[in-house]
């Protein structure tokens, strides 16, 4: 099962990726985005393997992106996490 700490690390990578995408162009931005994408894919493979169901995985990823985008609060993210990992 996915721990809250693992969820926090995934959210940190999502946040970093969103910030990089929104940043003005700079030398090495494409490389940074590629590295972040690889890191995201590694986390997502792990999350998928540890999720109870594909729907649970999708819900956790959606909530993590929502939190990273400041659309939902961390308590809402935890609520989704707790509901989907029961």
VEXLUMVO-178051 format. One record per residue: x, y, z of N, C-alpha, C in turn; residue in one letter. Coordinates in nm, 2 decimals. Layout:
residues N
      n_u      n_v      n_w     ca_u     ca_v     ca_w      c_u      c_v      c_w   residuo
        X        Y        Z        X        Y        Z        X        Y        Z         a
...
end
This chain:
residues 86
      n_u      n_v      n_w     ca_u     ca_v     ca_w      c_u      c_v      c_w   residuo
     0.08    -0.12     0.00     0.00     0.00     0.00     0.09     0.12     0.00         x
     0.04     0.23    -0.06     0.11     0.35    -0.08     0.11     0.43     0.06         x
     0.22     0.48     0.11     0.22     0.55     0.23     0.20     0.70     0.20         x
     0.16     0.78     0.30     0.13     0.92     0.28     0.27     0.99     0.24         x
     0.38     0.94     0.30     0.51     1.00     0.26     0.54     0.98     0.12         x
     0.51     0.86     0.06     0.54     0.83    -0.08     0.45     0.92    -0.17         x
     0.33     0.94    -0.12     0.23     1.03    -0.19     0.29     1.17    -0.19         x
     0.34     1.22    -0.08     0.40     1.35    -0.07     0.52     1.37    -0.17         x
     0.60     1.26    -0.18     0.72     1.27    -0.27     0.67     1.28    -0.42         x
     0.57     1.20    -0.45     0.51     1.21    -0.58     0.45     1.35    -0.61         x
     0.38     1.40    -0.52     0.33     1.54    -0.53     0.44     1.64    -0.55         x
     0.55     1.63    -0.48     0.66     1.72    -0.50     0.71     1.71    -0.64         x
     0.72     1.59    -0.70     0.77     1.58    -0.84     0.67     1.64    -0.93         x
     0.54     1.62    -0.91     0.44     1.68    -0.99     0.44     1.83    -0.99         x
     0.46     1.89    -0.87     0.47     2.03    -0.85     0.59     2.09    -0.93         x
     0.70     2.02    -0.91     0.83     2.06    -0.98     0.81     2.06    -1.13         x
     0.74     1.96    -1.18     0.71     1.95    -1.33     0.62     2.06    -1.37         x
     0.52     2.09    -1.30     0.42     2.20    -1.33     0.50     2.33    -1.34         x
     0.58     2.36    -1.24     0.66     2.48    -1.23     0.76     2.49    -1.35         x
     0.82     2.38    -1.39     0.91     2.39    -1.50     0.84     2.41    -1.63         x
     0.72     2.35    -1.65     0.64     2.38    -1.77     0.60     2.52    -1.78         x
     0.57     2.58    -1.67     0.52     2.72    -1.67     0.63     2.82    -1.68         x
     0.75     2.78    -1.65     0.87     2.87    -1.64     0.90     2.92    -1.78         x
     0.95     3.04    -1.79     1.00     3.09    -1.92     1.11     3.00    -1.98         x
     1.12     2.99    -2.11     1.22     2.91    -2.17     1.36     2.94    -2.12         x
     1.44     2.84    -2.10     1.58     2.86    -2.06     1.66     2.74    -2.11         x
     1.79     2.76    -2.12     1.88     2.65    -2.17     1.87     2.53    -2.08         x
     1.83     2.42    -2.13     1.82     2.30    -2.05     1.68     2.26    -2.00         x
     1.59     2.35    -2.04     1.45     2.33    -2.00     1.39     2.19    -2.05         x
     1.42     2.16    -2.18     1.37     2.04    -2.24     1.43     1.92    -2.16         x
     1.56     1.93    -2.13     1.63     1.82    -2.06     1.57     1.80    -1.92         x
     1.54     1.91    -1.85     1.48     1.91    -1.72     1.34     1.84    -1.73         x
     1.26     1.88    -1.83     1.13     1.82    -1.85     1.14     1.67    -1.87         x
     1.23     1.63    -1.96     1.25     1.49    -1.98     1.29     1.41    -1.86         x
     1.38     1.47    -1.78     1.42     1.40    -1.65     1.30     1.39    -1.56         x
     1.22     1.50    -1.55     1.11     1.50    -1.46     1.00     1.40    -1.51         x
     0.99     1.39    -1.64     0.89     1.29    -1.69     0.93     1.15    -1.66         x
     1.06     1.12    -1.67     1.11     0.99    -1.63     1.08     0.96    -1.48         x
     1.11     1.06    -1.40     1.08     1.05    -1.26     0.93     1.02    -1.23         x
     0.85     1.10    -1.30     0.70     1.08    -1.28     0.66     0.94    -1.32         x
     0.71     0.90    -1.43     0.68     0.76    -1.48     0.72     0.65    -1.38         x
     0.84     0.67    -1.32     0.88     0.58    -1.22     0.79     0.57    -1.10         x
     0.75     0.69    -1.05     0.66     0.70    -0.94     0.52     0.64    -0.98         x
     0.48     0.67    -1.10     0.34     0.62    -1.14     0.34     0.47    -1.16         x
     0.45     0.41    -1.20     0.46     0.27    -1.21     0.45     0.21    -1.07         x
     0.52     0.27    -0.98     0.52     0.22    -0.84     0.38     0.24    -0.78         x
     0.32     0.36    -0.80     0.18     0.38    -0.75     0.08     0.28    -0.81         x
     0.10     0.26    -0.93     0.00     0.17    -1.00     0.02     0.03    -0.94         x
     0.14    -0.02    -0.92     0.16    -0.15    -0.86     0.11    -0.16    -0.72         x
     0.11    -0.05    -0.65     0.07    -0.05    -0.51    -0.08    -0.02    -0.49         x
    -0.14     0.03    -0.59    -0.28     0.07    -0.58    -0.37    -0.05    -0.57         x
    -0.48    -0.03    -0.51    -0.58    -0.14    -0.50    -0.65    -0.17    -0.63         x
    -0.67    -0.07    -0.71    -0.74    -0.09    -0.84    -0.69     0.02    -0.94         x
    -0.72     0.00    -1.07    -0.69     0.10    -1.16    -0.76     0.23    -1.13         x
    -0.88     0.22    -1.09    -0.96     0.34    -1.05    -0.90     0.41    -0.93         x
    -0.85     0.33    -0.84    -0.78     0.39    -0.72    -0.65     0.47    -0.76         x
    -0.58     0.41    -0.85    -0.46     0.47    -0.91    -0.49     0.60    -0.97         x
    -0.59     0.60    -1.06    -0.64     0.72    -1.13    -0.68     0.83    -1.04         x
    -0.76     0.79    -0.94    -0.81     0.88    -0.84    -0.69     0.95    -0.76         x
    -0.59     0.87    -0.72    -0.48     0.92    -0.65    -0.40     1.02    -0.73         x
    -0.37     0.98    -0.86    -0.30     1.07    -0.95    -0.37     1.20    -0.97         x
    -0.50     1.19    -1.00    -0.58     1.31    -1.02    -0.58     1.40    -0.90         x
    -0.59     1.34    -0.78    -0.59     1.42    -0.66    -0.45     1.49    -0.64         x
    -0.35     1.41    -0.67    -0.21     1.46    -0.65    -0.19     1.58    -0.75         x
    -0.24     1.57    -0.87    -0.22     1.68    -0.97    -0.31     1.80    -0.92         x
    -0.43     1.77    -0.87    -0.51     1.87    -0.82    -0.45     1.95    -0.71         x
    -0.39     1.88    -0.62    -0.32     1.95    -0.51    -0.20     2.03    -0.56         x
    -0.12     1.96    -0.65     0.00     2.03    -0.70    -0.04     2.16    -0.78         x
    -0.16     2.16    -0.84    -0.21     2.27    -0.91    -0.28     2.37    -0.82         x
    -0.29     2.34    -0.69    -0.36     2.42    -0.59    -0.51     2.43    -0.62         x
    -0.57     2.32    -0.68    -0.71     2.31    -0.70    -0.78     2.25    -0.58         x
    -0.70     2.17    -0.50    -0.76     2.11    -0.38    -0.66     2.13    -0.27         x
    -0.70     2.11    -0.14    -0.61     2.13    -0.03    -0.54     1.99     0.00         x
    -0.44     1.99     0.09    -0.37     1.87     0.12    -0.47     1.78     0.20         x
    -0.55     1.84     0.28    -0.65     1.75     0.35    -0.75     1.68     0.26         x
    -0.78     1.75     0.15    -0.87     1.69     0.05    -0.79     1.57    -0.02         x
    -0.66     1.60    -0.05    -0.58     1.49    -0.11    -0.57     1.37    -0.02         x
    -0.55     1.40     0.11    -0.54     1.29     0.21    -0.67     1.21     0.22         x
    -0.78     1.29     0.21    -0.92     1.23     0.21    -0.94     1.13     0.09         x
    -0.90     1.17    -0.02    -0.90     1.09    -0.14    -0.81     0.97    -0.12         x
    -0.69     0.99    -0.08    -0.60     0.88    -0.06    -0.65     0.78     0.04         x
    -0.70     0.83     0.15    -0.76     0.74     0.26    -0.88     0.66     0.20         x
    -0.96     0.72     0.13    -1.08     0.66     0.07    -1.04     0.55    -0.03         x
    -0.94     0.58    -0.11    -0.90     0.49    -0.22    -0.81     0.38    -0.17         x
    -0.75     0.39    -0.05    -0.66     0.29     0.00    -0.71     0.21     0.11         x
    -0.84     0.22     0.14    -0.91     0.14     0.25    -0.90    -0.01     0.22         x
end
